[in-house]
Amino acid sequence: MSSIAVRTRGRFRNGAGLGLVAWLAGIVFFLPIAWMALTSFHSEADAATNPPSFTAALTLDGYREFFGAGGGASPWPALINSAVASVASTLLVLLLALPAAYALSIRPVKKWTDVLFFFLSTKMLPVVAGLLPIYLFAKNTDMLDNIWLLVLLYTSMNLPIAVWMMQSFLAEVPVAIIEAARVDGAKLPTILARVVAPIALPGIAATSLICFIFSWNELLFARVLTGVVAETAPVFLTGFITSQGLFLAKVCAASLVISLPVLAAGFAAQDKLVQGLSLGAVK
């Protein structure tokens, strides 16, 4: 009994230690976000103090200026452009990645591991290396400052990682269910939409959220290839860093507002995200 009690106490201590480390890590990652949120409610003078003032008066001036109350540019066109580019590219990625992952997992092709490595190898090229050719292509085809160019770029950028993720998720789908649907006369589109997709829904949700986050946060291509019409939210955010200085309170307010769609999507899909990320983890 004594040895059992010792082992039990040891496991409890290990579990408590890991829990404490997890809480500390969570606090460390949360502190910058909390500090950004607090600074966004300060005036510019209070936000620029060093050391920072925790007891400074709170104000909404940073948010008012961000939304154009002081005569500045409105952020709504940039936010709408980011939403269109992110949502449209994510839907296209899912439309293309689902049949590709089906072919690589449930109905595997020859040398499917080489195919997966090829998909992943496309992410090894530095993004800046493809910037000039894409810029010249967009210029010669009159696609500069066009939101649909960003949709195509984000689709091609996120498609490899989406195929890689969904291949692991779809490998968990029971083949017997697919064979039964095929015996009943179901065609491939019906099998994908009514059999595979509902079973792999957590994995699809996780893939969608990751693709949405990557598209929403992308800055380099949006900065170079857009101007006024197709400007996205991250590009709009860089406009607050001017030669006159860094307006810290307004930048924090803008950063918090621009981060809200990603935070809201992650919070709404958190249960599906956890299920999806663990779906293909255990074989």
Salt bridges, closest charged atoms under 4 A:
ASP61 OD1 - ARG64 NH1 2.82
GLU65 OE1 - LYS250 NZ 3.55
GLU172 OE2 - LYS283 NZ 3.56
GLU179 OE2 - ARG107 NH1 3.69
GLU179 OE2 - ARG182 NH1 3.24
